[in-house]
Amino acid sequence: MTTKPSASAGKARPDGVRVTAAKCVRCKKPVVARFRPFCSQRCSDLDLAGWLTSQYRIPTDEAPDGSEIDLPLDED
C-alpha cells in the first residue's frame, strides 16, 4: 500500500483516504467537538430518543418472542 504525505504534521495516509470536515449524523451541519458526532445538544437528544423508543434497531437472527428468562439467583 502506498502512502501520501499529509499536510498536517508530516503524517502519511493511505491512498484513497479522503479527509473532509465532519458532518452531524442527524442534520449534516458541521460537527461541534463538544457534541461529537453531532452538531448540537438537540441533535444528540433526538438521536438518543430514537434509540430509547426503538426507532433504531440492531439487526439480529434471534426471534423477538420474549423468550429471555430471568433465572432466580441462589441465595446460599
N, C-alpha and C positions, 0 to 999 in steps of 0.2 A: 504494500500500500504506500503510495507516495503522499507526501505532505507538502503543504504550502505554508510559508511563514505568515503569521498573523500580524496585524498592525499593532496589537496590544501585547506589550511585554516580550516580544520576540517568541511567543509560543507558537508551535506548529499545530495545524489542524488537518485532519484527513480531507482528501479531495471529496467534493460533493457535499460538504457540510456547509449549510448556509446559516450565517449568523444574522438574525433580524431582531428588531425590538420586540419584546414580549407583549402579547395582547391578552386582555382579560378573556378567560374561558367562557364567560357568560355573554358579554356585550361587545367584545373585541376592541375596547378602548385600551390605551396604553396602561400597562401594569404599574401599580404603585408598590414599592418594596414592602411597605408595612402590611399590605393585604395580599401579597403574592400567593397564588397566581391570579388574583382578582384585582380590579381597579379601585374598589371601594368596599366599605363595610356592608353596604346594601347588596352588592353582588355576592359577597361572601355569605350573607344571611339567606339570600334567595337560594343559593346552591345547597346550603345546609337544610333548608326547609324541603327542598326536593328529595334529599336522602331520607329525611325523617318521615315524609308522607309516602314513601315507597314510589315516588315518581321515577327515581333511578333504581335500577336493579342490576345486580351482578349475575350473569347467566350461570346456571348450574345444571347438572344432569339429574339432580335429585327431584323427586316429585314433591310438590307443595301440599302434602297431605296432613301436615301437622303431626307426624309420627315421632317427633322428638319426645323422648321420655325422660322425665326428671326422676332419677333414682334416689331413694332416701339414703342419707349418709349414715354409716354405722356410728353409733354413739358409745363405743366401747372405751 
